Amino acid sequence: MPLYPYGQRRTLRREVVANQVWTFDQLQGILYVVVPIRMTVIRLAAGGLLVYAPIAPTPECIRLVHELEAIYGPVKYIILPTVTGLEHKVFVAPFARKFPVAQVYVARHQWSFPLNLPLSWLGFPLGRTHWLPENPADAPFGDEFDYRVLGPVNLGIGPFSEVALLHRASKTLLVTDSVVSIPADPPPIVQLDSYPLLFHAKESAADAPADNAENRRKGWQRIVLFAFYFRPDALKDPQWSQVLQARKQASDRSKRAYFGLYPFDWQPSWQQSFDCLSGQGRLVVAPVLQALIFNRGANAVLTWANQVGQLGFERVIPCHLDAPIQTDGDTFRQAFAFLSPENRSGRGGELPEADFGLLNQISRRLETFRITPPPGP
């Protein structure tokens, strides 16, 4: 996939629960809008490891997994917990080839576009790729794990589905894209290369922000707004004549700096928009999911959120942004309050409606061309 940082992916491993749970973070992004993508590895009581949502199997990543295998036994199970997240699906087959004894379990209702190809045609290993059982107790790891499956939510071109997986022993819940927690400071994996952070910290093409904590934080928070809203209300449409003129005074006109082009005009209200999203230990549903996906099947999503909220976990590890988040079922359910019938605005009053402007336009276009159905129960 042509995603930044291309062939230079670093991997950071972190022990979340001693001798039981580890996270592996990498970066992904477009145009320096970089966010963490995460896989989680859990030790099985009977020996061996389970991998949730594999990331790119770079030599560094595989070496870090092999270090765990040397202590706890081989990777026995690999879980693909989503049917729509291409950044998660694309690495499962190459990752599985690095661990030839592992059994691969995938969420049901898989699909591909523009051709709906069978998994074997997409490189998934024959003979050891299986559908995740509808009854969690029927899974070979069902004595240690429980899970709840969201959806499928009808998106027109294909369904949306996600598997929330509970590790009972550590009371850890693994989710893919459904909820995130947004830190005010850039996560460690993002800090390995400050260039994207400083690029988005600029106020103009001529600006050359110093590499310090304040500017890294500023660039990170703007990156989050890009990633979640595409174009928040505080980001005005560029006047390209001015962008081209400003290029002459750019502090950096190298290829890496897009030859001095900086088509971003941030208004001061961007900080308020970020503050509405962020919060220590807070779980939120990404605005993209709120405006384009979850509102297409509100009842199904709310039912799933209530089921997951009853699983008795103490921490959540999403596949993106911050992790782990110390939380509980009530906080998890509250993240989906924007879908409740009494919430007519659809946002719960927590996120500025103006920031949803572009997402709402996209939603209407998708409905007009009958690519996706309109919002509904």
N, C-alpha and C positions, 0 to 999 in steps of 0.2 A: 504494500500500500504506500502511495506517495505522501506519507505523513512525516512531519518534522519529529524527531531529528534524523530521519532517514536511516542511514546505516551506522549511525553513531549512538545507538541506544545504550545507556547505562542502566544498571539494575541495582537497586538498594534493597537489601533484606533486613527485616526487623522482627525480632522476637516479641510477640504480643502477649502470649501466655507461656510462661516458662516450660520448655520441653513439650509444648502442645501445639501452639499456633504461631505461624510466621506469615508476614506479608512480604510481597516482592513488588516493588514499584518501578515503573518505567515512565517515560514521557511520550506523549503524542500531541500533535497539533498541526495547525495550518496557519501560515503567515505569522509565526511567532505567538500565536494564541495556543500556549502549551499548558496542558493539565496532566496530572498523574493518571495512569491506568494501572490497575492493581490485580494481582492474583494472590490467592491465599492458600497456604499449605497447612494441613492438619495431620497430626500423628494419630494413627489408629491404635486402639488399645491392644489389638492382637498382633501388632507389628505392621510396619509399612506406613504409607502416606496417601492422603487424598488431596487432590489439587482442584481448586474451584476457580474457573475462568482463567485459563492459561494466557500468559502474555508471550511476547516474541521470544522464541527459544534461541537467544544469542548465546555464544560461548560462555559469557559471564553468568548469564541466568542459569544455564544448565549446570555449570560448575557449582553454583550456590545450592542448587537442588541436590546434586550428587553429594555434597557435604552432609546434607541431612540424611540422605539415603545410607551413607556409611555408618551412621549412628542408629537410625530408627528403622531401616529396612526400605525396600523398593517402593516406588510409586505404584500403587495398586489400582487407584481409580482417578479418572479425570472427568470433571463435570463441566459441560457447556450449559450454563443456566439461562440462556437467552435465545430468542429466535430472530431478533431484529438487530442486535448490536454487532455490526460488521467488525468493529475494532476488537470484539471479543471472539467472534466466530472464526476470523481469518487465521488465527494462530493455533487453533486446536489441533488440526491435522498435522502440521509440522512439529508441534510440541509432542504429540502422541508418538510420532516416529522416533523421537529420542528416548522413549521409555517403552520398549517393545512388549513388556509383560503387562502393562496397564490396560484396564478395561475402560472404555470411553462411554460415558452416559450423557445423553443429550436431551434437552427439553423437547417435548413433542411440538408438533405444528411447525417444524422447520420449513423455510422457504427461501428461495433465491430469486433475484431479478436481474435481467429481464427474462431469463429462462429458469423455470423451477426445476432444478437438477437434483437428482438423488445424491445423498451424502457421499456415496462411494465415488461419484464423479467429481466431488469437491475435495478428494484426497483423504477422507476419513477412512481409517484402516478397516478392511473387511474382516469379519469374524470376531472383532472385539469392539464394535460400535453398537450400542444398544439404546433404545428409548428408555428414558427414566420412567420407572413404573408409576402408574397412577396412584397406587397405594404405597406410601413411604415404607411401610413395614416389609414390602416385597423386595426392596432394594437390598443388595448383598451387604450394604453398610447400614441397613435400617436399624440395627441394634444400638448404634452409636449416634445416628443422625435422624432428624425429622425434617420435613420440608413442606412448604405450601406453594402451590403453583398459581400464579396470577394469569387470568385470562383463559382462553385467548380473547383479546380485545380486537374487534374487527376494524382494520385500517383501510379496507378496500383492496389495496394491492397485495395485502397479506396481513396476518394477525400479529399482535404484540403479545408476548408472554415472557414471564420471568420466574425463576425459581429462587425462593428465599430458603436458605439451608441453615438449620440449627445444629450446632455441635453441642450435644447435651452436657458432656463432661465439663466443658469450659464455659457453658452458657453464652456462647458466641453465635451471633446471627450474621450470616453472609448474604448480602444482596448485591445486585448488579448495578442497575441504573435508577431504580425506583426512588431512592432517597440519597441525599448527600449531606455532608456537613462542611461548611465553607470557613476555613481559617482566615484570620485577618492577615497573617504573614504567609509568604510562599512556603509550601512544603519543602522538606530537604531535597527531594529529587529535582525540584524546579530550581533550587539554588545552586546546583552543580554548574550551571551555565547562566550567568547573569544577563547575557545579551538580550534575550527576549524580554526580560523584566525591564531593563533600562530602555529598550526600544519603545515600549508602551508607556513609559514614564515621561516621555517627551511631551512638551507643550507645542512644539513646532519643529519643522525640519531643521532649523538652525540650532535647536537645543541639544546640549550634550550633557545629560545628567551624570552626576558623580555616582560611582558605584558605592553606595552606602545603604544601610538598612531602610532608611526612609524611602528612597527612590525604588528599591526593590519591592517594598510593600506597595507603593503607589502603582507600579507597573503590574504587579500581581492582581491587585483589586480591579484594575481596568480589564485585564485578561479575563477574569471571571465574568465580568459584565458582557464582554464579547461572546464568550462561550455559552452563556446562559440565555442571552436575549438576541444575539446576532447584532442588533443595533438598538441599544437602550435609548431612552428619550434624551439623555444628556449628550449623546453623540450625534452631531448634526451632519447632514449630507455634505460631502466635500464639494467645493467649487473648484473644478479641475483647472480652470485657468489660473487660480491662485495657487493651487498645488504645484503646478508646473513652474510658476514664477518663483515660488519659495524654494524650489529645488536648487536654484542658483546660489542660495545662501546656506544650503544644508551643511551640517557639521561633518557628515559622512556621505559620500556619493559612491561608495563601493557597491559591488554586486550584493554583498551581504545585507547592506542597508537599502536594498531595492533602488539603488542608484540615486538616493536622496529623496525619493518620493515618500511623503508622509501625509496621507489623505484623511487625517483624523482631527476633528475639531471638538474637543471635549468642553462641555459646559460645567460650571462648578457643582451642579446638582448630582454629578456622577457619584460623589462620595456618599450622599444620602441613599442613592439607589443600592450601592454596595452594602451599606450598613443594614438595610432592610433584609438582605439575604443572609448576612453573616451573623454569627453568634456562637459563643463557646458552648459546645455540646448540643447545639440546635440541629434538628433534622429538618430538611426542606425537600420538596419535590422540585426538580429543575423546571424553570418556566417553560422550556421547550416541551417537556412532557405534559405540563399543565395545559398548554394551549393547543397542542397538536395530537396528543395521544390519549391521555387518561380521561379527558372529557368526552371521548367517544364511547366510553363504557364505564360511566361513573359508578353504577351499582356493583359491577363485577370488581372494580378496583377497591371500593369501600369494603366489600365483603372479604376480599383477600387481606386488606390491611387489618381488619378486625381479627381474622384468623391468625395472622402472623403475630399480632399484638398479644395473643394468648399463649405464646410458646414459652414464655418464662426465660427470656434472655437478659443479660446484664450489659452487653456491649454489642455494637453493630459495626461491621466492617463492609463498607461499600467498595465498589470497584473504582471509584474516582474520588478526588479531592482528599479530605481528611480521614484518618482512621488511626486507631479505633475510637469509637464514640461511646462513652459510658452513658447508657440510657436504659429505658424500659419500654414496655408495651404501650403504655399510655402516651408517651412522647412520640412513639412511632405512629400510632393512630392519628395523633393530632396533626401530623404533617400532611394528612390527606383531608383535613377539614374543608379545604376549598371546594371539595366535591359534594359536600353535604347539601341536601335539598333546601335547607333554609338559607344557604349562602348564595344568594341570587347574583352577586357580583362575580362569583367564581374565583375570587382571590383571597377571601377571608379578611380583607382589609389590611393584610400584612405587606403585600408587594404592590408597588405603584402601578396602577393600571396603564399609565402612559408608557411605561417601559415595555408593555406587551404590544405596542403598535405594529411593529413589523411582523411579529409572530401571528397576530390576528389577521393581518393582510395575507400572509401565507396560508393560514387556515381557510380563509374565504376563497382564495384561488384554488386550493385543492378541492374544495367542495364544488366550486363552479365547474371545474373540469372533471368532476365525478371520480377523482382519484381516491378521495377518502370520503366517508359518510359524514354528515353534519354531527355536531355534538348531540349526545342523547344518553338515555339511561343505560 
